[in-house]
Amino acid sequence: MFIKREKDFTRDVSHELRTPLSVIKGALELIRLSHSSKSPEMQKPLGRIERSVKDMEETIETLLWIAREENKEVSGASFNINEAAER
């Protein structure tokens, strides 16, 4: 029961995080298209946002991968979490 709840939670969290991340990415693209984003003082914060979005996308992909691997899991079998994090 606990393992199923954990799998469901991992899958659900990763999907729920995608929506706000998509909104942030869309807003960032619009900001990048505006003339005010060309100023040097905007480059550093926009770069930080882009890096954070990329990091969050990688985290979400890892969570989805873990959820998929857990779905393949045979009762009593396990997988290497270090390998999952590297992927």
Secondary structure by P-SEA (a helix, b strand, c coil): caaaaaaaaaaaaaaaaaaaaaaaaaaaaaaaaccccccccaaaaaaaaaaaaaaaaaaaaaaaaaaaaaaaccccbbbbaaaaaac
